[in-house]
Amino acid sequence: MTLFAVWARDRDGMLAVRQQVREAHRARLRAPAPHAVTVVLAGPLNGGDAQTMNGTLLIVQAESLADVRRFVEADPYAQAGVYGPVDIQPWHCGIGPASWREP
């Protein structure tokens, strides 16, 4: 299993939609199945005011980048059109609790 960082920025003007589907998004992140991705860490990105949510940062564990892409594409935020650019990269935790899971 590999760790991946997912940086998903919201499209402009999507805060109201984000708030409408947030609970469905959070429930899905906590669900162990049917997807092939385990969420290790997750949280909203905040704008310049440090208060307004404007994106999502996830650290997930999966077998492949394709699994992570499918997971993100099926997310309630993605399905509702909240997400704009999404960057997914393999990631290695050098310091912190996630580093304890890696060899």
N, C-alpha and C positions, 0 to 999 in steps of 0.2 A: 504494500500500500504506500502511496505517495501523498505528501501534503501539497495542497494547492492554495494559493491566495487568489481570492476573487474580489476585484475592485469594481463595483457597479455604481456608476453615477446616474442620478435621476435626470430625466429630461426637464427642462424649464417648465415651471407651472404645474408640477405634478404632486405637490405636497398634499392637497386634499384627497387625491386618489390614493396616494401612499397611506394616508391615515385610514381610509376606508377599508383597505385590504391588509393592513398591518397584522391583525390577529391571525388571519389565514396564513400569511407569510411565516410568522413566528411558530405557529403550530406545525407547519410543514418542516421547518428547520429542526424541530425537536423529534419528528417522527422517524423511527428507524427503518421503515420500509414503505413502499415497495422500491424505493430508489437505491442505487448502489453507492451512495455517498454518505459519509458520516461527518456531521458538522462538529468541529473541534472548538472554534471560537466564532462569535458573530456579534455584529453591532452596527448601528447606523453611523454614517458619516454626517458631520454637521457643517453647515455653511460658515462663512466668515464671522457670524455672530455667535458661533459655538452653541447655538440653541436649535436652529432649524435643520431638521433632517433633510439631507439632499443626496443620499446614496447609501450603499451597503458595503461593508467589508466582511468577508467570510474567510475563515481558514477551514478547509475541508480535507478529508482523507478519502481517497478513491484509488481505484486500479488504473484509471486512465483519464487523460484530458477530455476525451469524448464523453465519459461518464459525467464529468463535472459540467460540461457544456449542456448536456441533456437535462441535468438537474437544474441548472440556472434557467434554461429556456422554459421549463415547466413551473417555475416559481410564480406565485400569485402576482408579485410585482411585475415580472416580465410579461405575464399574460394580460395584465391590466394596462400595459404600455408605460409603466413608470420608468423603467430603466432605459437609459440612453446607451452610452458606451459602456461596455463590460470588458475588463481585462482579466484574463485567467492565466496564471503562471505557476509552474511547479515552484515549491517553496520549501526551504529548510529552516527550521527553527534553531537558532544558535543559542538563545538564552530564553529560559522560561519553561513553564510546565510542558508545553508541547515537545520540547527537546528531550524530555524523559522517555518519550514514546519511540524515538528513532534510535537506530544502532549507532 
